[in-house]
Amino acid sequence: MTLSRPISWFLLAFGVWSWVIWITFVKNLVKDSSGLAFEDGHPTAYFFVHLTLAVVSFVLGTVIGGIGLRGLRALSRTSRTS
């Protein structure tokens, strides 16, 4: 299966976007002072649930971005040989 150039760019952009958004979220989660993420200096269930969401999103963003990157590389190899 060959991905089109626009789809490949979309997948790559999605992967990058996912990392940017979730890194920002994790930074804010760690600095949380509302008492949701930390209680008496110890992480709460809220913290662990949201950290898990962030880690899963990092993994999915990496995989999806990698698929987009592979699609772009395959297209560039195809265009050079044609």
Salt bridges, closest charged atoms under 4 A:
none
